[in-house]
Amino acid sequence: MTIPIFLAIDAGTTSLKAALFDAQGHMLALDRQEYLLLTPALNVVELDPQVYWQALVSAVRSVLAQSRVAGQEVTTLCISSQGETFIPVDTQGVPLSRAIVWLDNRASEEAKLIAERFGIDKIFHRTGQPEVAPTWPACKMLWMRSCTPDIFQRTAKFLWLEDYLLYRLTGQFATSTGQQTSSLLLDIQAQDWWPEMMAYVGLASDRLGKLMKPGEPLGTLRRHAAEELGLSTRTLAVTGSMDQAIAALGAGNIAPGMVVESTGGALGIVATLTEPLFDPQRRIPCYLHAVPNTYCLLPWGQTAGMALKWFRDQFFALEAESARQAGREPYNDMTAEAGRVPAGCDGLVALPHLEGAFCPEFNPLARGVFFGATLRHGRAHFIRAILESVAFMLKRNLDLVEGLGIPVETITSLGGGARSPLWLQIKADVLQKPVQTIQVEEAACLGAAILGAVAAAVYPDIPSAVTQMVQHKEAVQPNPAHCQVYQQRYEDYVALFNHLTPMFTDK
C-alpha cells in the first residue's frame, strides 16, 4: 500500500513555500522561493502572475528532490495563500493584467464610495470587516470598472491567487469561502455571495470561481501541469484558505477557547468561534475559519517583529553583520542583550506603532514611541521594551476578546517570534497564561496538509487529523513574580497611547 504524502503550498506576499508531509504530520522537505513585488506608481503594488507559477514549480520540484519522494506518491495538493490578491483572466485563464497585490491602495476613493453607499455597520454585519479599506478586492474591482473599463469588461473571471494556481493545476475555476471572507463580496453568515455588493461593483457570480468550502476536492492535476511540477495526474487538488486561518488550523486551533498568535512582521491573532460574533464597537474583524462552518475573530497589529527589525537595522547593524559572519542569528544576540534587563525595563515603555495602529485602536496615524528613558537606560532596555510592547499589544487584544465573552484557554505562538525563548517568556508573564509552540514551525503548510489528509479520507474529519498531525512543545509557564510589574507597565502602555492620541496627526 502506498504511504500517503501531502503537498502543501503557502503562497505568501514576498515568497512561496512548498512542503511535503506524511500522515503523522512530519515535514519531509521544505523549499522557499522569493519574489520581488513591483511598485510602478504610488499606492500601486503588482506582480506578474507567471512569477507565482514559476515559484510554485521550482519549490515543488525542490521538495521532491530533497525528500526523494516520487511524484506519483503525492496524494493531495492544497494551498494556503495571502488574502485579497487577485488576477483578472480571460475565458482561457490567461491573465489580462498583473496580479493586484493586497498591499495595493489605489482604490481609496472607491473605498469611500462603498462605505457611503452601504454604511459601515451594514458592511460589518455582512462581511465581518469593521472598516472599508482600499485593500479589499471589491474596492479595487470598482476602481477597475471606472479606470480600466476595457480590462474590466474583458475579464471572464476574477481569480484570487489560490484560485489562479488551482486553475493552472486543474483547469477548474474555483474559490473558497476561506479566501473570500475579506473580499467584501461574501456574506459570511450566508456563506454565499452578497448580491447587493456584487451588483454595485458590477459583477455577476459567474465572473468569480465556483464557491467552495476549504478542504473540498477540486479535481486531479492536468497532465501538462503535473509534468511541469514533476507530479502525477492522480494527485488530487484540494481547496485551501487564507494563510492566517489555515495556520491556526495547522496549530491545532479548531475550537472555542483556542487562540493562536503569530508574531512575524505584524501581529496576527486567531480566536476560534462556532458562530459569527460582531463586536458592537467594531474593533475586531470576524472571518470564516479554514475549518468549514467555523468562524474566528482576527485582530492584528501592523508592526510587531517589524519594529524589532527596524531597531536591528538602525541601531544594531554592525553587530548584526558581525553575528552573521560568525554564523549567528542577529536576533539571538539582541534578545541575549535584552535578557540582562529586568522585567519592566526599569520603567521604559514603548509603543510599537511605527506604521499606525490597527486592532483595537484603528488609528493609522499612530506612531512609535519610547517613554521614560533616563541616563541609566541602555540599548538593551530599548530592545526589551520593543519585545514587551508587542506582548502588551497582544494582551490588549486578548483582553478585548475575553471581554466579548470568548474564552482564552490555550495560546499557541507562531511566527519568527516563537523562536525566541525570551519573547515567549515575556508574553507568558504579561498574559499570566501558559504559551505553547508547535513542533512544525510552518503552520500554514501543515494546515494545508491537514485539509489534504481529510479530503483524501486518510482521516475521517479535521479533529482526528489534528490529533495525529499536530504536536505541541512544552508550554512556557508564566512567572508569578513578574505579574505586578507587568500589570503596571501594561497600564502605562495603554495610558501612554490614550494620552498621545491627540498628537497623532498628519500635520
C-alpha positions, 0 to 999 in steps of 0.5 A: 500500500502506498504511504500517503504524502501531502503537498502543501503550498503557502503562497505568501506576499514576498515568497512561496513555500512548498512542503511535503508531509506524511500522515503523522504530520512530519515535514519531509522537505521544505523549499522557499522561493522569493519574489520581488513585488513591483511598485510602478506608481504610488499606492500601486503594488503588482506582480506578474502572475507567471512569477507565482507559477514559476515559484510554485514549480521550482519549490515543488520540484525542490521538495521532491528532490530533497525528500526523494519522494516520487511524484506519483506518491503525492496524494493531495495538493492544497494551498494556503495563500495571502488574502485579497490578491487577485488576477483578472483572466480571460475565458482561457485563464490567461491573465489580462493584467498583473496580479493586484497585490493586497498591499495595493491602495489605489482604490481609496476613493472607491473605498469611500464610495462603498462605505457611503453607499452601504454604511459601515455597520451594514458592511460589518454585519455582512462581511465581518470587516469593521472598516472599508479599506482600499485593500479589499478586492471589491474596492479595487474591482470598482476602481477597475470598472471606472479606470480600466473599463476595457480590462474590466469588461474583458475579464471572464473571471476574477481569480484570487491567487489560490484560485489562479494556481488551482486553475493552472493545476486543474483547469477548474475555476474555483474559490473558497469561502476561506479566501473570500471572507475579506473580499467584501463580496461574501456574506459570511453568515450566508456563506454565499455571495452578497448580491447587493455588493456584487451588483454595485461593483458590477459583477455577476457570480459567474465572473468569480470561481465556483464557491467552495468550502476549504478542504473540498476536492477540486479535481486531479492535476492536468497532465501538462501541469503535473509534468511541469511540477514533476507530479502525477495526474492522480494527485488530487487538488484540494481547496485551501484558505487564507494563510492566517486561518489555515495556520491556526488550523495547522496549530491545532486551533479548531475550537472555542477557547483556542487562540493562536498568535503569530508574531512575524512582521505584524501581529496576527491573532486567531480566536476560534468561534462556532458562530459569527460574533460582531463586536458592537464597537467594531474593533475586531474583524470576524472571518470564516475559519479554514475549518468549514462552518467555523468562524474566528475573530482576527485582530492584528497589529501592523508592526510587531517583529517589524519594529524589532527589525527596524531597531536591528537595522538602525541601531544594531547593524554592525553587530548584526553583520558581525553575528552573521559572519560568525554564523549567528542569528542577529536576533539571538544576540539582541534578545541575549542583550535584552535578557540582562534587563529586568522585567519592566525595563526599569520603567521604559515603555514603548509603543510599537506603532511605527506604521499606525495602529490597527486592532483595537485602536484603528488609528493609522496615524499612530506612531512609535514611541519610547517613554521614560528613558533616563541616563541609566537606560541602555540599548538593551532596555530599548530592545526589551521594551520593543519585545514587551510592547508587542506582548502588551499589544497582544494582551490588549487584544486578548483582553478585548476578546475575553471581554466579548465573552470568548474564552482564552484557554490555550495560546499557541505562538507562531511566527519568527517570534516563537523562536525566541525563548525570551519573547515567549517568556515575556508574553507568558508573564504579561498574559499570566497564561501558559504559551505553547509552540508547535513542533512544525514551525510552518503552520500554514503548510501543515494546515494545508496538509491537514485539509489534504489528509481529510479530503483524501479520507486518510482521516475521517474529519479535521479533529482526528487529523489534528490529533495525529498531525499536530504536536505541541512543545512544552508550554512556557509557564508564566512567572508569578513574580513578574505579574505586578510589574507587568500589570503596571507597565501594561497600564502605562502602555495603554495610558501612554497611547490614550494620552498621545492620541491627540498628537497623532496627526498628519500635520 
